[in-house]
Amino acid sequence: MCLCIQKMQSKLYLLIALFLFVIRSFSQSGIITGKITDASNNQALIGTTITVKNSKAKALSDVDGVYRIGNLLPGKYILEVTYVG
């Protein structure tokens, strides 16, 4: 019976380690948020495209000029901003 308990304990430790690894993996993502406005009158620029350079990650600004790009690894990024209008 003692051997059975040891096997269960080792499986439990493995399960806990795997669970902590998964949680840590998901917690490593970052978010870039901001607001795009016209420099001359401070009005929100709706529909501006914000792209993370050398990446497929991008967002469009909403009616308040706010954008959000998620699921990024921690680090420094260069944003490319385009607006037609």
PyMOL commands that set and color helices and strands:
alter all, ss='L'
color gray80, all
select helices_A, chain A and resi 2-26
alter helices_A, ss='H'
color red, helices_A
select strands_A, chain A and resi 30-35+49-52+58-60+66-72+79-82
alter strands_A, ss='S'
color yellow, strands_A
deselect
rebuild
show_as cartoon
